[in-house]
Amino acid sequence: MGNYRVQCTLTFGDIYPQVLAWMGVIFASLATALGLMGASRPLFALLGVGLILVLSLPFLLFAFTTTLLNHIALEPQGTNDSAGL
């Protein structure tokens, strides 16, 4: 088995849409929380924000992890051919 070089080709542009989508989820949950706070339901507001963040975080981590794994490249360094064997 030859030697391989591990190279990550991930750029910020690859994860930028994922970060923007999660920021949208955060802002939507905060807007919902502010609306519920104004409706004199602070407990529902806090539970709503917590629930949205807890439910959306695994999807963000899965998307980022799969994007990272798809951008790992294994490149062969060369062959270890020995003429004497």
C-alpha positions as CSV (number, residue, x, y, z in Angstrom):
1,M,0.0,0.0,0.0
2,G,1.4,3.4,-1.0
3,N,1.7,6.6,0.8
4,Y,-1.2,9.0,0.5
5,R,-1.5,12.7,1.2
6,V,-4.7,14.0,2.9
7,Q,-5.8,17.3,1.6
8,C,-8.9,19.3,2.6
9,T,-10.4,21.3,-0.3
10,L,-13.1,22.9,1.8
11,T,-13.6,26.7,1.3
12,F,-15.7,29.2,3.1
13,G,-18.0,29.4,0.0
14,D,-18.9,25.7,0.5
15,I,-20.4,26.2,4.0
16,Y,-21.6,29.8,3.6
17,P,-25.2,28.8,2.5
18,Q,-25.4,26.5,5.5
19,V,-24.3,29.3,7.9
20,L,-26.8,31.7,6.3
21,A,-29.7,29.2,6.6
22,W,-29.0,28.5,10.3
23,M,-28.7,32.3,10.9
24,G,-32.1,32.6,9.3
25,V,-33.5,29.9,11.6
26,I,-32.0,31.8,14.6
27,F,-33.5,35.1,13.6
28,A,-36.9,33.5,12.9
29,S,-36.9,31.9,16.4
30,L,-35.9,35.2,18.0
31,A,-38.6,37.0,16.2
32,T,-41.1,34.4,17.4
33,A,-39.8,34.8,20.9
34,L,-40.1,38.5,20.8
35,G,-43.7,38.1,19.6
36,L,-44.5,35.7,22.4
37,M,-42.9,38.0,24.9
38,G,-45.1,40.8,23.8
39,A,-48.1,38.5,24.2
40,S,-47.2,38.1,27.9
41,R,-46.0,34.5,27.5
42,P,-42.4,34.6,28.4
43,L,-42.2,30.9,29.2
44,F,-43.5,29.9,25.8
45,A,-41.0,32.3,24.2
46,L,-38.0,30.7,26.0
47,L,-39.2,27.2,25.3
48,G,-39.8,28.1,21.7
49,V,-36.3,29.4,21.1
50,G,-34.7,26.5,23.0
51,L,-36.7,24.0,21.0
52,I,-36.0,25.5,17.7
53,L,-32.2,25.7,18.4
54,V,-32.0,22.2,19.8
55,L,-33.9,20.7,16.9
56,S,-32.0,22.6,14.2
57,L,-28.5,22.2,15.5
58,P,-28.2,18.4,14.6
59,F,-29.2,19.2,11.0
60,L,-26.6,21.9,10.8
61,L,-23.9,19.6,12.3
62,F,-24.9,16.8,9.9
63,A,-24.8,19.2,6.9
64,F,-21.4,20.6,7.9
65,T,-19.9,17.2,8.6
66,T,-21.0,15.7,5.3
67,T,-19.7,18.8,3.4
68,L,-16.4,18.5,5.2
69,L,-16.1,14.7,4.5
70,N,-16.9,15.3,0.8
71,H,-14.0,17.7,0.5
72,I,-11.3,15.5,1.9
73,A,-9.1,14.2,-0.9
74,L,-6.6,11.3,-0.7
75,E,-3.9,11.7,-3.3
76,P,-1.2,9.1,-3.8
77,Q,2.3,10.2,-3.1
78,G,4.1,7.7,-5.3
79,T,4.7,4.0,-5.6
80,N,7.0,1.9,-3.4
81,D,8.2,-0.3,-6.2
82,S,11.3,-2.2,-5.2
83,A,13.1,-3.8,-8.1
84,G,15.2,-6.2,-5.9
85,L,12.2,-8.1,-4.5
